């Protein structure tokens, strides 16, 4: 009898869990909040890369 009850209730519990996870997922990001041509703050604050100068002391 317990097996029959488990067979009937397991798919219901799994479906309810799947439904809960689906409706509680984070909403997709619609836009990044930047205007066209703007540089993201993280990229803008990167330190400058070293530049190799031509004709340096060798």
Secondary structure, 3 states (H helix, E strand, C coil): CHHHHHHHHHHHHHHHHHHHHHHCCCCCCCCCCCCCCCCCHHHHCCCCCCCCCCCCCC
